[in-house]
Structures are given as structure tokens and as C-alpha cells.
Amino acid sequence: MEAKTEVYTLAVHLEQYRQQLLSDPVFLRALCRNLANKLNGAVASNRHCSLRQRVVMSLRQAEPGTRICNVGQLAQSLNVSARQLMRILKALCGEGVLRHEEKGVYVLLKKPELPHSNLRKEEKQ
């Protein structure tokens, strides 16, 4: 990771200060605010992505050989039905990205290519 502007870092010895930080309401409030902002940003950035794009972005975080064992849990994390997700997974199997091993179990064979954005589709028209 590379910073685009000048930054300062702060190191805190976690074991030494853990109890003090966990009992500090100002620190906990700031931590919760920071996490909420990050989560809101993540949700907003995925709002305009297709399901296929969200699945591909999720799979790109894993290494080849990774097993997907709980389709229901993955569907829930992507906020879609398991049936919708399975259609995408089946298509990715056909493309050689995944291998279906048994009911509900898939293996990532290679990192999928990022799908084209809607902007590129509009440019081609």
C-alpha cells in the first residue's frame, strides 16, 4: 500500500493497553464510528454492481484451491438468494473458474477476471 499524501502512523502495544482502551467510551465510540463509515462505504460501492460482479470481487479475495462450502452463508453475505448465487456459480464452473465437487461445495480453480463495468457497455453502444 502506498500513501498519496503525507501520513503519520501510531503504534500502540495492544497487550499493554487493551483493557484501558476497551473501558474508554471515547475510544470505543470513535472506533464504532470509524467501522460504521467503512461499512457504509463498502455497501454504497457495491450498490450499483451486478450480482456477478459482487461474486467475482468476493472470489478474487481468495486463493486458487479455496473451497466454498457454505453457499447459503455466501448468499446471505451478498444479500441474495442461494438460487441466484448458484446460477452465477454454475456459470463460473462453465468458464473454468470454479469446479463443483458435491452438493453445495465448489473449489476455486483460478482467480476470475473482473467483469466489465456498465460504463464500458455504454461506451461500446
Secondary structure in CASP SS format (residue, H / E / C, confidence):
PFRMAT SS
TARGET T0000
AUTHOR 0000-0000-0000
METHOD secondary structure of the structure
MODEL  1
M C 1.00
E C 1.00
A C 1.00
K C 1.00
T C 1.00
E C 1.00
V C 1.00
Y C 1.00
T C 1.00
L C 1.00
A C 1.00
V C 1.00
H C 1.00
L H 1.00
E H 1.00
Q H 1.00
Y H 1.00
R H 1.00
Q H 1.00
Q H 1.00
L H 1.00
L H 1.00
S C 1.00
D C 1.00
P H 1.00
V H 1.00
F H 1.00
L H 1.00
R H 1.00
A H 1.00
L H 1.00
C H 1.00
R H 1.00
N H 1.00
L H 1.00
A H 1.00
N H 1.00
K H 1.00
L H 1.00
N H 1.00
G H 1.00
A H 1.00
V H 1.00
A H 1.00
S H 1.00
N H 1.00
R C 1.00
H C 1.00
C C 1.00
S C 1.00
L H 1.00
R H 1.00
Q H 1.00
R H 1.00
V H 1.00
V H 1.00
M H 1.00
S H 1.00
L H 1.00
R C 1.00
Q C 1.00
A C 1.00
E C 1.00
P C 1.00
G C 1.00
T C 1.00
R E 1.00
I E 1.00
C C 1.00
N C 1.00
V H 1.00
G H 1.00
Q H 1.00
L H 1.00
A H 1.00
Q H 1.00
S H 1.00
L H 1.00
N C 1.00
V C 1.00
S C 1.00
A H 1.00
R H 1.00
Q H 1.00
L H 1.00
M H 1.00
R H 1.00
I H 1.00
L H 1.00
K H 1.00
A H 1.00
L H 1.00
C H 1.00
G H 1.00
E C 1.00
G C 1.00
V C 1.00
L E 1.00
R E 1.00
H E 1.00
E E 1.00
E E 1.00
K C 1.00
G C 1.00
V E 1.00
Y E 1.00
V E 1.00
L E 1.00
L C 1.00
K C 1.00
K C 1.00
P C 1.00
E C 1.00
L C 1.00
P C 1.00
H C 1.00
S C 1.00
N H 1.00
L H 1.00
R H 1.00
K H 1.00
E H 1.00
E H 1.00
K H 1.00
Q C 1.00
END
